[in-house]
């Protein structure tokens, strides 16, 4: 879910992961028939994690925006998750 103007293009830091309890609470990703709830977050379990995924996990629970010190720190950690991407320890884990 992203916080942008109706015609705007979101940056990953403008978005937050959707929390869920069941698959029914998750919208399907592009090209899929159903959404998936894994460890309380809507996700696509058949994809490898990338830096954008790490950003969403690291910003989870930090509120809207991207300028608070905790958000800036978490964003930097996530963008350096490596290849393959490993979500940094202080962040919510997939």
SULQUIJO-V183864 format. One record per residue. N is the residue number from 1. RES is the residue in three letters. PHI is phi in whole degrees, 0 to 359 (none if undefined). Layout:
[[N/RES/PHI] [N/RES/PHI]]
This chain:
[[1/UNK/none] [2/UNK/237] [3/UNK/260] [4/UNK/219] [5/UNK/297] [6/UNK/309] [7/UNK/260] [8/UNK/281] [9/UNK/253] [10/UNK/285] [11/UNK/266] [12/UNK/303] [13/UNK/289] [14/UNK/271] [15/UNK/246] [16/UNK/222] [17/UNK/290] [18/UNK/271] [19/UNK/275] [20/UNK/206] [21/UNK/240] [22/UNK/222] [23/UNK/302] [24/UNK/299] [25/UNK/277] [26/UNK/252] [27/UNK/289] [28/UNK/292] [29/UNK/290] [30/UNK/306] [31/UNK/85] [32/UNK/253] [33/UNK/274] [34/UNK/218] [35/UNK/274] [36/UNK/229] [37/UNK/252] [38/UNK/232] [39/UNK/53] [40/UNK/82] [41/UNK/229] [42/UNK/289] [43/UNK/203] [44/UNK/241] [45/UNK/293] [46/UNK/270] [47/UNK/255] [48/UNK/286] [49/UNK/291] [50/UNK/233] [51/UNK/304] [52/UNK/300] [53/UNK/295] [54/UNK/297] [55/UNK/300] [56/UNK/299] [57/UNK/292] [58/UNK/288] [59/UNK/274] [60/UNK/304] [61/UNK/85] [62/UNK/262] [63/UNK/87] [64/UNK/285] [65/UNK/96] [66/UNK/209] [67/UNK/251] [68/UNK/294] [69/UNK/309] [70/UNK/296] [71/UNK/294] [72/UNK/298] [73/UNK/297] [74/UNK/295] [75/UNK/299] [76/UNK/297] [77/UNK/300] [78/UNK/296] [79/UNK/293] [80/UNK/250] [81/UNK/285] [82/UNK/87] [83/UNK/226] [84/UNK/293] [85/UNK/289] [86/UNK/242] [87/UNK/294] [88/UNK/303] [89/UNK/307] [90/UNK/289] [91/UNK/267] [92/UNK/298] [93/UNK/266] [94/UNK/291]]
